[in-house]
Amino acid sequence: MSYCVKIRLKELLEEKGITQKKLAEMAGVRESTVSDIARGTRTVINFEHLGKIATALEIDDIRKIIVLEKQ
């Protein structure tokens, strides 16, 4: 059995009513980076970016944004 790491960014943006563009401004990262993460097309995640996004979304538990799914 293996696991896949999933970033729940798209769901979080919908829950909070924030656009990708607004999040990019709030977090200080490029809009294309936010878009790639939200779509799940980014294969390498920069921990600094993830920290900035979590801070901007006021997430204090990383498990709210990162989940492990069984494959």
N, CA, C, O and CB atoms as a CASP TS submission, in Angstrom:
PFRMAT TS
TARGET T0000
AUTHOR 0000-0000-0000
METHOD Language model
MODEL 1
PARENT N/A
ATOM      1  N   MET     1       0.844  -1.171   0.000  1.00  0.00           N
ATOM      2  CA  MET     1       0.000   0.000   0.000  1.00  0.00           C
ATOM      3  C   MET     1       0.894   1.239   0.000  1.00  0.00           C
ATOM      4  O   MET     1       1.915   1.287   0.685  1.00  0.00           O
ATOM      5  CB  MET     1      -0.963  -0.005   1.219  1.00  0.00           C
ATOM      6  N   SER     2       0.490   2.232  -0.778  1.00  0.00           N
ATOM      7  CA  SER     2       1.248   3.484  -0.806  1.00  0.00           C
ATOM      8  C   SER     2       0.305   4.658  -0.535  1.00  0.00           C
ATOM      9  O   SER     2      -0.918   4.523  -0.556  1.00  0.00           O
ATOM     10  CB  SER     2       1.971   3.665  -2.174  1.00  0.00           C
ATOM     11  N   TYR     3       0.908   5.787  -0.285  1.00  0.00           N
ATOM     12  CA  TYR     3       0.145   6.991   0.039  1.00  0.00           C
ATOM     13  C   TYR     3       0.477   8.102  -0.938  1.00  0.00           C
ATOM     14  O   TYR     3       1.553   8.139  -1.533  1.00  0.00           O
ATOM     15  CB  TYR     3       0.427   7.446   1.476  1.00  0.00           C
ATOM     16  N   CYS     4      -0.464   8.992  -1.082  1.00  0.00           N
ATOM     17  CA  CYS     4      -0.296  10.181  -1.912  1.00  0.00           C
ATOM     18  C   CYS     4      -0.531  11.398  -1.028  1.00  0.00           C
ATOM     19  O   CYS     4      -1.501  11.438  -0.271  1.00  0.00           O
ATOM     20  CB  CYS     4      -1.274  10.172  -3.143  1.00  0.00           C
ATOM     21  N   VAL     5       0.344  12.383  -1.118  1.00  0.00           N
ATOM     22  CA  VAL     5       0.178  13.621  -0.364  1.00  0.00           C
ATOM     23  C   VAL     5      -0.698  14.553  -1.190  1.00  0.00           C
ATOM     24  O   VAL     5      -0.418  14.799  -2.363  1.00  0.00           O
ATOM     25  CB  VAL     5       1.563  14.285  -0.032  1.00  0.00           C
ATOM     26  N   LYS     6      -1.757  15.069  -0.577  1.00  0.00           N
ATOM     27  CA  LYS     6      -2.661  15.978  -1.269  1.00  0.00           C
ATOM     28  C   LYS     6      -2.718  17.297  -0.516  1.00  0.00           C
ATOM     29  O   LYS     6      -2.819  17.328   0.710  1.00  0.00           O
ATOM     30  CB  LYS     6      -4.075  15.361  -1.404  1.00  0.00           C
ATOM     31  N   ILE     7      -2.651  18.381  -1.271  1.00  0.00           N
ATOM     32  CA  ILE     7      -2.790  19.714  -0.708  1.00  0.00           C
ATOM     33  C   ILE     7      -4.234  20.153  -0.948  1.00  0.00           C
ATOM     34  O   ILE     7      -4.685  20.180  -2.093  1.00  0.00           O
ATOM     35  CB  ILE     7      -1.758  20.727  -1.346  1.00  0.00           C
ATOM     36  N   ARG     8      -4.955  20.491   0.102  1.00  0.00           N
ATOM     37  CA  ARG     8      -6.380  20.834   0.018  1.00  0.00           C
ATOM     38  C   ARG     8      -6.614  22.321  -0.257  1.00  0.00           C
ATOM     39  O   ARG     8      -7.570  22.896   0.263  1.00  0.00           O
ATOM     40  CB  ARG     8      -7.080  20.442   1.306  1.00  0.00           C
ATOM     41  N   LEU     9      -5.779  22.935  -1.044  1.00  0.00           N
ATOM     42  CA  LEU     9      -5.859  24.376  -1.238  1.00  0.00           C
ATOM     43  C   LEU     9      -7.150  24.802  -1.930  1.00  0.00           C
ATOM     44  O   LEU     9      -7.784  25.768  -1.505  1.00  0.00           O
ATOM     45  CB  LEU     9      -4.674  24.850  -2.038  1.00  0.00           C
ATOM     46  N   LYS    10      -7.542  24.108  -2.972  1.00  0.00           N
ATOM     47  CA  LYS    10      -8.761  24.484  -3.696  1.00  0.00           C
ATOM     48  C   LYS    10      -9.972  24.470  -2.765  1.00  0.00           C
ATOM     49  O   LYS    10     -10.783  25.395  -2.782  1.00  0.00           O
ATOM     50  CB  LYS    10      -8.996  23.534  -4.885  1.00  0.00           C
ATOM     51  N   GLU    11     -10.090  23.430  -1.963  1.00  0.00           N
ATOM     52  CA  GLU    11     -11.200  23.314  -1.021  1.00  0.00           C
ATOM     53  C   GLU    11     -11.167  24.431   0.022  1.00  0.00           C
ATOM     54  O   GLU    11     -12.207  24.999   0.356  1.00  0.00           O
ATOM     55  CB  GLU    11     -11.164  21.951  -0.330  1.00  0.00           C
ATOM     56  N   LEU    12      -9.984  24.743   0.533  1.00  0.00           N
ATOM     57  CA  LEU    12      -9.850  25.788   1.541  1.00  0.00           C
ATOM     58  C   LEU    12     -10.220  27.159   0.978  1.00  0.00           C
ATOM     59  O   LEU    12     -10.860  27.962   1.657  1.00  0.00           O
ATOM     60  CB  LEU    12      -8.425  25.814   2.086  1.00  0.00           C
ATOM     61  N   LEU    13      -9.820  27.420  -0.255  1.00  0.00           N
ATOM     62  CA  LEU    13     -10.162  28.695  -0.879  1.00  0.00           C
ATOM     63  C   LEU    13     -11.670  28.831  -1.030  1.00  0.00           C
ATOM     64  O   LEU    13     -12.232  29.899  -0.785  1.00  0.00           O
ATOM     65  CB  LEU    13      -9.478  28.827  -2.244  1.00  0.00           C
ATOM     66  N   GLU    14     -12.321  27.743  -1.435  1.00  0.00           N
ATOM     67  CA  GLU    14     -13.774  27.758  -1.571  1.00  0.00           C
ATOM     68  C   GLU    14     -14.451  27.977  -0.223  1.00  0.00           C
ATOM     69  O   GLU    14     -15.391  28.765  -0.121  1.00  0.00           O
ATOM     70  CB  GLU    14     -14.263  26.453  -2.198  1.00  0.00           C
ATOM     71  N   GLU    15     -13.978  27.285   0.813  1.00  0.00           N
ATOM     72  CA  GLU    15     -14.547  27.414   2.150  1.00  0.00           C
ATOM     73  C   GLU    15     -14.435  28.846   2.672  1.00  0.00           C
ATOM     74  O   GLU    15     -15.351  29.356   3.317  1.00  0.00           O
ATOM     75  CB  GLU    15     -13.855  26.453   3.112  1.00  0.00           C
ATOM     76  N   LYS    16     -13.294  29.490   2.384  1.00  0.00           N
ATOM     77  CA  LYS    16     -13.041  30.826   2.923  1.00  0.00           C
ATOM     78  C   LYS    16     -13.485  31.941   1.973  1.00  0.00           C
ATOM     79  O   LYS    16     -13.438  33.119   2.326  1.00  0.00           O
ATOM     80  CB  LYS    16     -11.567  30.981   3.233  1.00  0.00           C
ATOM     81  N   GLY    17     -13.917  31.563   0.767  1.00  0.00           N
ATOM     82  CA  GLY    17     -14.372  32.562  -0.194  1.00  0.00           C
ATOM     83  C   GLY    17     -13.260  33.480  -0.692  1.00  0.00           C
ATOM     84  O   GLY    17     -13.476  34.671  -0.912  1.00  0.00           O
ATOM     85  N   ILE    18     -12.072  32.913  -0.865  1.00  0.00           N
ATOM     86  CA  ILE    18     -10.908  33.687  -1.309  1.00  0.00           C
ATOM     87  C   ILE    18     -10.493  33.197  -2.690  1.00  0.00           C
ATOM     88  O   ILE    18     -10.482  31.994  -2.951  1.00  0.00           O
ATOM     89  CB  ILE    18      -9.722  33.563  -0.294  1.00  0.00           C
ATOM     90  N   THR    19     -10.152  34.130  -3.570  1.00  0.00           N
ATOM     91  CA  THR    19      -9.669  33.757  -4.903  1.00  0.00           C
ATOM     92  C   THR    19      -8.187  33.408  -4.833  1.00  0.00           C
ATOM     93  O   THR    19      -7.493  33.767  -3.882  1.00  0.00           O
ATOM     94  CB  THR    19      -9.909  34.903  -5.922  1.00  0.00           C
ATOM     95  N   GLN    20      -7.719  32.703  -5.856  1.00  0.00           N
ATOM     96  CA  GLN    20      -6.303  32.380  -5.934  1.00  0.00           C
ATOM     97  C   GLN    20      -5.467  33.655  -6.020  1.00  0.00           C
ATOM     98  O   GLN    20      -4.398  33.748  -5.417  1.00  0.00           O
ATOM     99  CB  GLN    20      -6.024  31.473  -7.142  1.00  0.00           C
ATOM    100  N   LYS    21      -5.958  34.629  -6.770  1.00  0.00           N
ATOM    101  CA  LYS    21      -5.239  35.896  -6.914  1.00  0.00           C
ATOM    102  C   LYS    21      -5.113  36.602  -5.569  1.00  0.00           C
ATOM    103  O   LYS    21      -4.040  37.097  -5.221  1.00  0.00           O
ATOM    104  CB  LYS    21      -5.952  36.809  -7.925  1.00  0.00           C
ATOM    105  N   LYS    22      -6.203  36.648  -4.816  1.00  0.00           N
ATOM    106  CA  LYS    22      -6.185  37.297  -3.497  1.00  0.00           C
ATOM    107  C   LYS    22      -5.228  36.567  -2.554  1.00  0.00           C
ATOM    108  O   LYS    22      -4.469  37.207  -1.826  1.00  0.00           O
ATOM    109  CB  LYS    22      -7.609  37.333  -2.887  1.00  0.00           C
ATOM    110  N   LEU    23      -5.260  35.235  -2.565  1.00  0.00           N
ATOM    111  CA  LEU    23      -4.352  34.462  -1.712  1.00  0.00           C
ATOM    112  C   LEU    23      -2.905  34.747  -2.079  1.00  0.00           C
ATOM    113  O   LEU    23      -2.061  34.914  -1.198  1.00  0.00           O
ATOM    114  CB  LEU    23      -4.643  32.955  -1.832  1.00  0.00           C
ATOM    115  N   ALA    24      -2.615  34.803  -3.363  1.00  0.00           N
ATOM    116  CA  ALA    24      -1.249  35.092  -3.805  1.00  0.00           C
ATOM    117  C   ALA    24      -0.782  36.437  -3.248  1.00  0.00           C
ATOM    118  O   ALA    24       0.352  36.564  -2.787  1.00  0.00           O
ATOM    119  CB  ALA    24      -1.167  35.093  -5.348  1.00  0.00           C
ATOM    120  N   GLU    25      -1.659  37.435  -3.295  1.00  0.00           N
ATOM    121  CA  GLU    25      -1.317  38.755  -2.743  1.00  0.00           C
ATOM    122  C   GLU    25      -1.114  38.677  -1.232  1.00  0.00           C
ATOM    123  O   GLU    25      -0.154  39.235  -0.701  1.00  0.00           O
ATOM    124  CB  GLU    25      -2.418  39.783  -3.074  1.00  0.00           C
ATOM    125  N   MET    26      -2.016  37.986  -0.546  1.00  0.00           N
ATOM    126  CA  MET    26      -1.946  37.879   0.913  1.00  0.00           C
ATOM    127  C   MET    26      -0.690  37.139   1.368  1.00  0.00           C
ATOM    128  O   MET    26      -0.074  37.505   2.369  1.00  0.00           O
ATOM    129  CB  MET    26      -3.185  37.168   1.448  1.00  0.00           C
ATOM    130  N   ALA    27      -0.317  36.097   0.625  1.00  0.00           N
ATOM    131  CA  ALA    27       0.799  35.243   1.023  1.00  0.00           C
ATOM    132  C   ALA    27       2.142  35.721   0.477  1.00  0.00           C
ATOM    133  O   ALA    27       3.197  35.309   0.960  1.00  0.00           O
ATOM    134  CB  ALA    27       0.545  33.832   0.566  1.00  0.00           C
ATOM    135  N   GLY    28       2.098  36.584  -0.525  1.00  0.00           N
ATOM    136  CA  GLY    28       3.351  37.054  -1.109  1.00  0.00           C
ATOM    137  C   GLY    28       4.021  36.021  -1.991  1.00  0.00           C
ATOM    138  O   GLY    28       5.249  35.958  -2.061  1.00  0.00           O
ATOM    139  N   VAL    29       3.214  35.207  -2.669  1.00  0.00           N
ATOM    140  CA  VAL    29       3.746  34.229  -3.628  1.00  0.00           C
ATOM    141  C   VAL    29       3.094  34.482  -4.983  1.00  0.00           C
ATOM    142  O   VAL    29       2.055  35.136  -5.073  1.00  0.00           O
ATOM    143  CB  VAL    29       3.487  32.752  -3.147  1.00  0.00           C
ATOM    144  N   ARG    30       3.715  33.958  -6.028  1.00  0.00           N
ATOM    145  CA  ARG    30       3.177  34.180  -7.373  1.00  0.00           C
ATOM    146  C   ARG    30       1.817  33.506  -7.539  1.00  0.00           C
ATOM    147  O   ARG    30       1.561  32.440  -6.980  1.00  0.00           O
ATOM    148  CB  ARG    30       4.155  33.656  -8.434  1.00  0.00           C
ATOM    149  N   GLU    31       0.964  34.147  -8.311  1.00  0.00           N
ATOM    150  CA  GLU    31      -0.361  33.595  -8.579  1.00  0.00           C
ATOM    151  C   GLU    31      -0.261  32.248  -9.282  1.00  0.00           C
ATOM    152  O   GLU    31      -1.072  31.358  -9.028  1.00  0.00           O
ATOM    153  CB  GLU    31      -1.183  34.568  -9.423  1.00  0.00           C
ATOM    154  N   SER    32       0.722  32.087 -10.163  1.00  0.00           N
ATOM    155  CA  SER    32       0.891  30.811 -10.871  1.00  0.00           C
ATOM    156  C   SER    32       1.250  29.683  -9.899  1.00  0.00           C
ATOM    157  O   SER    32       0.863  28.533 -10.107  1.00  0.00           O
ATOM    158  CB  SER    32       1.980  30.940 -11.954  1.00  0.00           C
ATOM    159  N   THR    33       1.990  30.016  -8.842  1.00  0.00           N
ATOM    160  CA  THR    33       2.331  29.021  -7.828  1.00  0.00           C
ATOM    161  C   THR    33       1.078  28.563  -7.100  1.00  0.00           C
ATOM    162  O   THR    33       0.869  27.364  -6.913  1.00  0.00           O
ATOM    163  CB  THR    33       3.354  29.588  -6.828  1.00  0.00           C
ATOM    164  N   VAL    34       0.242  29.513  -6.686  1.00  0.00           N
ATOM    165  CA  VAL    34      -1.012  29.184  -6.002  1.00  0.00           C
ATOM    166  C   VAL    34      -1.899  28.347  -6.923  1.00  0.00           C
ATOM    167  O   VAL    34      -2.499  27.363  -6.491  1.00  0.00           O
ATOM    168  CB  VAL    34      -1.755  30.477  -5.557  1.00  0.00           C
ATOM    169  N   SER    35      -1.976  28.741  -8.182  1.00  0.00           N
ATOM    170  CA  SER    35      -2.797  28.019  -9.154  1.00  0.00           C
ATOM    171  C   SER    35      -2.322  26.577  -9.320  1.00  0.00           C
ATOM    172  O   SER    35      -3.132  25.650  -9.315  1.00  0.00           O
ATOM    173  CB  SER    35      -2.773  28.737 -10.507  1.00  0.00           C
ATOM    174  N   ASP    36      -1.024  26.391  -9.465  1.00  0.00           N
ATOM    175  CA  ASP    36      -0.463  25.039  -9.628  1.00  0.00           C
ATOM    176  C   ASP    36      -0.745  24.171  -8.412  1.00  0.00           C
ATOM    177  O   ASP    36      -1.100  23.000  -8.548  1.00  0.00           O
ATOM    178  CB  ASP    36       1.049  25.112  -9.873  1.00  0.00           C
ATOM    179  N   ILE    37      -0.588  24.740  -7.227  1.00  0.00           N
ATOM    180  CA  ILE    37      -0.840  23.977  -5.997  1.00  0.00           C
ATOM    181  C   ILE    37      -2.320  23.621  -5.905  1.00  0.00           C
ATOM    182  O   ILE    37      -2.667  22.489  -5.567  1.00  0.00           O
ATOM    183  CB  ILE    37      -0.398  24.782  -4.743  1.00  0.00           C
ATOM    184  N   ALA    38      -3.191  24.581  -6.203  1.00  0.00           N
ATOM    185  CA  ALA    38      -4.637  24.349  -6.119  1.00  0.00           C
ATOM    186  C   ALA    38      -5.086  23.274  -7.108  1.00  0.00           C
ATOM    187  O   ALA    38      -5.969  22.474  -6.796  1.00  0.00           O
ATOM    188  CB  ALA    38      -5.402  25.655  -6.382  1.00  0.00           C
ATOM    189  N   ARG    39      -4.486  23.251  -8.291  1.00  0.00           N
ATOM    190  CA  ARG    39      -4.851  22.250  -9.302  1.00  0.00           C
ATOM    191  C   ARG    39      -4.189  20.897  -9.054  1.00  0.00           C
ATOM    192  O   ARG    39      -4.594  19.889  -9.634  1.00  0.00           O
ATOM    193  CB  ARG    39      -4.474  22.750 -10.684  1.00  0.00           C
ATOM    194  N   GLY    40      -3.182  20.874  -8.203  1.00  0.00           N
ATOM    195  CA  GLY    40      -2.475  19.628  -7.929  1.00  0.00           C
ATOM    196  C   GLY    40      -1.458  19.283  -9.002  1.00  0.00           C
ATOM    197  O   GLY    40      -1.053  18.127  -9.123  1.00  0.00           O
ATOM    198  N   THR    41      -1.038  20.276  -9.784  1.00  0.00           N
ATOM    199  CA  THR    41      -0.077  20.002 -10.853  1.00  0.00           C
ATOM    200  C   THR    41       1.363  20.278 -10.447  1.00  0.00           C
ATOM    201  O   THR    41       2.290  19.923 -11.174  1.00  0.00           O
ATOM    202  CB  THR    41      -0.416  20.821 -12.064  1.00  0.00           C
ATOM    203  N   ARG    42       1.555  20.894  -9.317  1.00  0.00           N
ATOM    204  CA  ARG    42       2.918  21.175  -8.850  1.00  0.00           C
ATOM    205  C   ARG    42       3.464  19.921  -8.198  1.00  0.00           C
ATOM    206  O   ARG    42       2.863  19.393  -7.263  1.00  0.00           O
ATOM    207  CB  ARG    42       2.950  22.383  -7.852  1.00  0.00           C
ATOM    208  N   THR    43       4.600  19.441  -8.685  1.00  0.00           N
ATOM    209  CA  THR    43       5.165  18.199  -8.166  1.00  0.00           C
ATOM    210  C   THR    43       6.146  18.433  -7.019  1.00  0.00           C
ATOM    211  O   THR    43       6.416  17.521  -6.237  1.00  0.00           O
ATOM    212  CB  THR    43       5.857  17.448  -9.278  1.00  0.00           C
ATOM    213  N   VAL    44       6.674  19.642  -6.918  1.00  0.00           N
ATOM    214  CA  VAL    44       7.595  19.990  -5.837  1.00  0.00           C
ATOM    215  C   VAL    44       6.988  21.178  -5.091  1.00  0.00           C
ATOM    216  O   VAL    44       6.685  22.215  -5.680  1.00  0.00           O
ATOM    217  CB  VAL    44       9.045  20.329  -6.389  1.00  0.00           C
ATOM    218  N   ILE    45       6.819  20.999  -3.789  1.00  0.00           N
ATOM    219  CA  ILE    45       6.224  22.055  -2.970  1.00  0.00           C
ATOM    220  C   ILE    45       7.309  22.713  -2.129  1.00  0.00           C
ATOM    221  O   ILE    45       8.041  22.037  -1.406  1.00  0.00           O
ATOM    222  CB  ILE    45       5.097  21.489  -2.065  1.00  0.00           C
ATOM    223  N   ASN    46       7.406  24.015  -2.226  1.00  0.00           N
ATOM    224  CA  ASN    46       8.346  24.794  -1.441  1.00  0.00           C
ATOM    225  C   ASN    46       7.722  25.004  -0.055  1.00  0.00           C
ATOM    226  O   ASN    46       6.638  25.577   0.057  1.00  0.00           O
ATOM    227  CB  ASN    46       8.685  26.169  -2.143  1.00  0.00           C
ATOM    228  N   PHE    47       8.396  24.545   0.985  1.00  0.00           N
ATOM    229  CA  PHE    47       7.849  24.649   2.334  1.00  0.00           C
ATOM    230  C   PHE    47       7.652  26.097   2.771  1.00  0.00           C
ATOM    231  O   PHE    47       6.742  26.394   3.546  1.00  0.00           O
ATOM    232  CB  PHE    47       8.758  23.941   3.314  1.00  0.00           C
ATOM    233  N   GLU    48       8.497  26.992   2.280  1.00  0.00           N
ATOM    234  CA  GLU    48       8.333  28.411   2.609  1.00  0.00           C
ATOM    235  C   GLU    48       7.011  28.926   2.027  1.00  0.00           C
ATOM    236  O   GLU    48       6.277  29.652   2.697  1.00  0.00           O
ATOM    237  CB  GLU    48       9.534  29.248   2.068  1.00  0.00           C
ATOM    238  N   HIS    49       6.712  28.550   0.782  1.00  0.00           N
ATOM    239  CA  HIS    49       5.447  28.950   0.169  1.00  0.00           C
ATOM    240  C   HIS    49       4.269  28.373   0.947  1.00  0.00           C
ATOM    241  O   HIS    49       3.286  29.067   1.208  1.00  0.00           O
ATOM    242  CB  HIS    49       5.391  28.494  -1.300  1.00  0.00           C
ATOM    243  N   LEU    50       4.375  27.111   1.309  1.00  0.00           N
ATOM    244  CA  LEU    50       3.297  26.463   2.045  1.00  0.00           C
ATOM    245  C   LEU    50       3.071  27.151   3.389  1.00  0.00           C
ATOM    246  O   LEU    50       1.929  27.320   3.816  1.00  0.00           O
ATOM    247  CB  LEU    50       3.609  24.974   2.253  1.00  0.00           C
ATOM    248  N   GLY    51       4.147  27.545   4.050  1.00  0.00           N
ATOM    249  CA  GLY    51       4.039  28.269   5.315  1.00  0.00           C
ATOM    250  C   GLY    51       3.374  29.625   5.142  1.00  0.00           C
ATOM    251  O   GLY    51       2.548  30.024   5.963  1.00  0.00           O
ATOM    252  N   LYS    52       3.731  30.335   4.077  1.00  0.00           N
ATOM    253  CA  LYS    52       3.125  31.641   3.807  1.00  0.00           C
ATOM    254  C   LYS    52       1.637  31.500   3.505  1.00  0.00           C
ATOM    255  O   LYS    52       0.824  32.309   3.952  1.00  0.00           O
ATOM    256  CB  LYS    52       3.836  32.331   2.633  1.00  0.00           C
ATOM    257  N   ILE    53       1.290  30.466   2.743  1.00  0.00           N
ATOM    258  CA  ILE    53      -0.118  30.214   2.416  1.00  0.00           C
ATOM    259  C   ILE    53      -0.897  29.873   3.681  1.00  0.00           C
ATOM    260  O   ILE    53      -1.992  30.392   3.896  1.00  0.00           O
ATOM    261  CB  ILE    53      -0.247  29.070   1.382  1.00  0.00           C
ATOM    262  N   ALA    54      -0.337  29.007   4.515  1.00  0.00           N
ATOM    263  CA  ALA    54      -1.005  28.629   5.762  1.00  0.00           C
ATOM    264  C   ALA    54      -1.207  29.855   6.657  1.00  0.00           C
ATOM    265  O   ALA    54      -2.269  30.013   7.260  1.00  0.00           O
ATOM    266  CB  ALA    54      -0.187  27.550   6.508  1.00  0.00           C
ATOM    267  N   THR    55      -0.202  30.714   6.744  1.00  0.00           N
ATOM    268  CA  THR    55      -0.312  31.930   7.545  1.00  0.00           C
ATOM    269  C   THR    55      -1.409  32.837   6.989  1.00  0.00           C
ATOM    270  O   THR    55      -2.233  33.352   7.744  1.00  0.00           O
ATOM    271  CB  THR    55       1.035  32.678   7.581  1.00  0.00           C
ATOM    272  N   ALA    56      -1.420  33.030   5.673  1.00  0.00           N
ATOM    273  CA  ALA    56      -2.419  33.897   5.042  1.00  0.00           C
ATOM    274  C   ALA    56      -3.838  33.376   5.259  1.00  0.00           C
ATOM    275  O   ALA    56      -4.775  34.161   5.410  1.00  0.00           O
ATOM    276  CB  ALA    56      -2.137  34.022   3.547  1.00  0.00           C
ATOM    277  N   LEU    57      -3.996  32.044   5.275  1.00  0.00           N
ATOM    278  CA  LEU    57      -5.313  31.437   5.474  1.00  0.00           C
ATOM    279  C   LEU    57      -5.638  31.225   6.952  1.00  0.00           C
ATOM    280  O   LEU    57      -6.689  30.684   7.293  1.00  0.00           O
ATOM    281  CB  LEU    57      -5.387  30.110   4.742  1.00  0.00           C
ATOM    282  N   GLU    58      -4.718  31.661   7.830  1.00  0.00           N
ATOM    283  CA  GLU    58      -4.873  31.518   9.281  1.00  0.00           C
ATOM    284  C   GLU    58      -5.063  30.061   9.692  1.00  0.00           C
ATOM    285  O   GLU    58      -5.922  29.728  10.509  1.00  0.00           O
ATOM    286  CB  GLU    58      -6.057  32.348   9.768  1.00  0.00           C
ATOM    287  N   ILE    59      -4.235  29.207   9.099  1.00  0.00           N
ATOM    288  CA  ILE    59      -4.254  27.779   9.418  1.00  0.00           C
ATOM    289  C   ILE    59      -3.150  27.514  10.438  1.00  0.00           C
ATOM    290  O   ILE    59      -1.977  27.787  10.186  1.00  0.00           O
ATOM    291  CB  ILE    59      -4.061  26.895   8.126  1.00  0.00           C
ATOM    292  N   ASP    60      -3.544  26.977  11.594  1.00  0.00           N
ATOM    293  CA  ASP    60      -2.561  26.704  12.638  1.00  0.00           C
ATOM    294  C   ASP    60      -2.268  25.216  12.796  1.00  0.00           C
ATOM    295  O   ASP    60      -1.452  24.827  13.632  1.00  0.00           O
ATOM    296  CB  ASP    60      -3.043  27.265  13.950  1.00  0.00           C
ATOM    297  N   ASP    61      -2.924  24.393  12.003  1.00  0.00           N
ATOM    298  CA  ASP    61      -2.695  22.950  12.027  1.00  0.00           C
ATOM    299  C   ASP    61      -2.500  22.494  10.584  1.00  0.00           C
ATOM    300  O   ASP    61      -3.443  22.492   9.793  1.00  0.00           O
ATOM    301  CB  ASP    61      -3.890  22.181  12.719  1.00  0.00           C
ATOM    302  N   ILE    62      -1.281  22.113  10.250  1.00  0.00           N
ATOM    303  CA  ILE    62      -0.933  21.781   8.870  1.00  0.00           C
ATOM    304  C   ILE    62      -1.790  20.642   8.313  1.00  0.00           C
ATOM    305  O   ILE    62      -1.915  20.489   7.098  1.00  0.00           O
ATOM    306  CB  ILE    62       0.538  21.407   8.784  1.00  0.00           C
ATOM    307  N   ARG    63      -2.379  19.841   9.212  1.00  0.00           N
ATOM    308  CA  ARG    63      -3.238  18.745   8.756  1.00  0.00           C
ATOM    309  C   ARG    63      -4.520  19.255   8.092  1.00  0.00           C
ATOM    310  O   ARG    63      -5.221  18.490   7.429  1.00  0.00           O
ATOM    311  CB  ARG    63      -3.591  17.838   9.931  1.00  0.00           C
ATOM    312  N   LYS    64      -4.824  20.527   8.266  1.00  0.00           N
ATOM    313  CA  LYS    64      -5.991  21.106   7.597  1.00  0.00           C
ATOM    314  C   LYS    64      -5.717  21.374   6.124  1.00  0.00           C
ATOM    315  O   LYS    64      -6.650  21.515   5.334  1.00  0.00           O
ATOM    316  CB  LYS    64      -6.410  22.399   8.288  1.00  0.00           C
ATOM    317  N   ILE    65      -4.440  21.446   5.750  1.00  0.00           N
ATOM    318  CA  ILE    65      -4.092  21.745   4.364  1.00  0.00           C
ATOM    319  C   ILE    65      -3.421  20.557   3.656  1.00  0.00           C
ATOM    320  O   ILE    65      -3.514  20.429   2.436  1.00  0.00           O
ATOM    321  CB  ILE    65      -3.174  22.955   4.317  1.00  0.00           C
ATOM    322  N   ILE    66      -2.757  19.704   4.415  1.00  0.00           N
ATOM    323  CA  ILE    66      -2.084  18.538   3.828  1.00  0.00           C
ATOM    324  C   ILE    66      -2.752  17.264   4.331  1.00  0.00           C
ATOM    325  O   ILE    66      -2.942  17.088   5.535  1.00  0.00           O
ATOM    326  CB  ILE    66      -0.563  18.533   4.175  1.00  0.00           C
ATOM    327  N   VAL    67      -3.105  16.383   3.407  1.00  0.00           N
ATOM    328  CA  VAL    67      -3.678  15.094   3.793  1.00  0.00           C
ATOM    329  C   VAL    67      -2.945  13.968   3.061  1.00  0.00           C
ATOM    330  O   VAL    67      -2.433  14.151   1.957  1.00  0.00           O
ATOM    331  CB  VAL    67      -5.203  15.051   3.482  1.00  0.00           C
ATOM    332  N   LEU    68      -2.909  12.815   3.697  1.00  0.00           N
ATOM    333  CA  LEU    68      -2.360  11.609   3.066  1.00  0.00           C
ATOM    334  C   LEU    68      -3.511  10.738   2.628  1.00  0.00           C
ATOM    335  O   LEU    68      -4.403  10.435   3.420  1.00  0.00           O
ATOM    336  CB  LEU    68      -1.414  10.831   4.034  1.00  0.00           C
ATOM    337  N   GLU    69      -3.502  10.331   1.372  1.00  0.00           N
ATOM    338  CA  GLU    69      -4.556   9.457   0.855  1.00  0.00           C
ATOM    339  C   GLU    69      -3.941   8.124   0.462  1.00  0.00           C
ATOM    340  O   GLU    69      -2.878   8.071  -0.156  1.00  0.00           O
ATOM    341  CB  GLU    69      -5.287  10.107  -0.358  1.00  0.00           C
ATOM    342  N   LYS    70      -4.620   7.063   0.827  1.00  0.00           N
ATOM    343  CA  LYS    70      -4.169   5.732   0.419  1.00  0.00           C
ATOM    344  C   LYS    70      -4.432   5.558  -1.055  1.00  0.00           C
ATOM    345  O   LYS    70      -5.455   6.004  -1.575  1.00  0.00           O
ATOM    346  CB  LYS    70      -4.872   4.620   1.235  1.00  0.00           C
ATOM    347  N   GLN    71      -3.498   4.903  -1.728  1.00  0.00           N
ATOM    348  CA  GLN    71      -3.680   4.639  -3.160  1.00  0.00           C
ATOM    349  C   GLN    71      -3.932   3.168  -3.393  1.00  0.00           C
ATOM    350  O   GLN    71      -4.111   2.745  -4.536  1.00  0.00           O
ATOM    351  CB  GLN    71      -2.456   5.099  -3.966  1.00  0.00           C
TER
END
